Structure formats: structure tokens, C-alpha cells
Amino acid sequence: MQTNWGKNKSGSDLNFDGVVDKKDMDYIIKNYGIQNPSVSDAPKAKTSYKGVTLDDVINQLGLK
């Protein structure tokens, strides 16, 4: 998402409007950490990736 910010990259353009932007990030923020209730042994959601949290990414993109 962060690497493709502002670009037309279908893998990161979650709403398929032709640009990776705040609308796509809002979808991630809304659904972050939610687990499928129909899966009894779902793994615990990650809070960071390579030491970077969602809040870090939001701040780096200037969305906070």
C-alpha cells in the first residue's frame, strides 16, 4: 500500500478506482485486526510488520 501510494496498482487499489489513496487505506483501517468468526482456529492478527505498525504507516502517509 505504502509503496504504491498515489499510483494505479491493482494489487493495492482495493476499491479499483484507479489510484491507491486514502479510500483504500480507510478500508484497511476499518477492517484491521478483524478475524473471520467462522474460522475456529484463525491465527491472531499481527500488530506490526518488520517493526512497523499501522499507526506508523498512517503517520508516514500524512493521514493523521
N, C-alpha and C positions, 0 to 999 in steps of 0.2 A: 504494500500500500504506500508506504513512505517513499520508496524508490520510484514508484510510478506516479507520484502526485502531480496533477496537472496534465497528465498525458492520456492518450487514448489507448489504454492497455486492458484488453477484455478480461484478463485474469484478475485484475484488481478493481475494475469498474463494475461494482456489484449491482448497480441498477441499470447498467447498459445504456447510459445516456451519452456516451462518447467521451467522457472525461472522468478521471479519478479525482474526486473532490470531497468537500465536507459532507455531502449527501451520502457518499459511500462510507465515510468514517462514522457518521451518525448511526448507520446500520450496525456497524461493529460495536460501537459504544452501547447501543440498546441491547444487543444480544451477547455481549462479552460475559463469559463465565456461565452462561445458561447451559444446562445439560438436558439431554433427551430423557424425559421421565419414563419412557417405555423401555429404557435400557437399564437393567438392574445392576450391572457391573461397569457402568461408564467410568472412565478414568477421571480423576479430579482435574478441574480446569487449571491451566498454568496461569501464574500471576506475572510471569516475566519470561522473556526470551533473550538469551545471551546477555542477561543483566539489565535489559530494557523493559520497562513496564508500559502499559497502555497510556498512563498519565505522562510518561516521558515523551512518547510519540506525539500525543496531543499537544504538549508544550512545544516540542520541536517544530511542529507544523503551524504554530501560532494560533491554535484554536481555543486556547484558554485565556 
